[in-house]
């Protein structure tokens, strides 16, 4: 069960149901996605080969508003994974009180083996495949693993070509030039940093004394690292698929970011092979990094003796097998579904505070919503307005989760977040009634 993300999501719902005020019939309804489309995607690659890919779009629940959720390109994408991720989007949008339902899409592929042209062809073919499902008022895709503003631009362009006019609002996470919002790229990492700071305040602990390990140094992990470092925390380890860099005195997040942005791997960084040193950096630090990391494995990173562990890569990494070795007292789930239910039970027993994914990584969808609103208004807001609204919204969701946790004396923060999300979604279903 632990290996199946959809079963994991259902088990999380069951755990919360015990404490949630939700009708049994409605709860049963909430366990099933509304629909999932599977598309076959033949693409002629730059190499001349025609390769057939498989993609999905799952629309999980729309009781509270249009479907919303990212698109992921990864070899481990499957229908079950996409459906689990679409379910998590449903609970996330409800918890942070956005007028959206939940969806998710994905293509089974290894982006590292594809050229930029290949990725464009694949994205356009996928968009054609799902275009009857998506739209500004029906279902709005966004970036997820291995997709980015460029991917969103291709989706927007392909959709617009069929519509005969520009429809920027069909996706969020777009480039600024196409109606994207300032603050979207770093929004998820910013949200992770905000909830970590709020949790430390709640626990009466000082973040400036804290050590942090982050699995995954992609969009979310790198932005969270930078902002937590700014907040005074010490980032002692981070990783990508190649391995993890660990320095108990703290990593030089700026140097590592430059290296990764220039196409470098964490493994090369740990070995001292830096990809680039910008002129700007030369001027500040003489181009010299101030850390001296060793290379460790991704599994070892999860069990380091740190205050905060932030899984920011893939799901199912904290399991019954390794949870006994996890030493962090706080886990902030930047990735979706990183903790299995079996591991969760052990963490609850051990009083490890886990900020659940549907709260911890909600910054991305909050700012996606702000982008969508600006597009609808045909108006743009400055970065300060976007960041202030992100902080207000994720802060409110955090406070409501804590209030629920304390007042109902719930076993953990995930149960608190899920009871709120399930009650809100169930209430929308009850008001709307059962069609026909
Ligand atoms: P990304 O592709 O930018 O980065 C992913 C990182 O994880 C990379 O460093 C990659 O090398 C690493 N990685 C991949 N597989 C790994 C493995 N098996 N072990 C260790 N490291 C591995 O993706 P991202 O956008 O940063 O997303 C990371 C997580 O955050 C995902 O779970 C995603 O669903 C979630 N998330 C992302 C957003 C967003 O706005 N991008 C929003 C909410 C949640």
Boltz pocket constraint, residues with backbone or C-beta under 6 A from the ligand:
constraints:
  - pocket:
      binder: B
      contacts: [[A, 143], [A, 144], [A, 145], [A, 146], [A, 147], [A, 184], [A, 185], [A, 188], [A, 215], [A, 216], [A, 217], [A, 218], [A, 219], [A, 220], [A, 221], [A, 239], [A, 240], [A, 241], [A, 242], [A, 298], [A, 312], [A, 313], [A, 314], [A, 315], [A, 334], [A, 335], [A, 336], [A, 361], [A, 362], [A, 364], [A, 365]]
      max_distance: 6.0
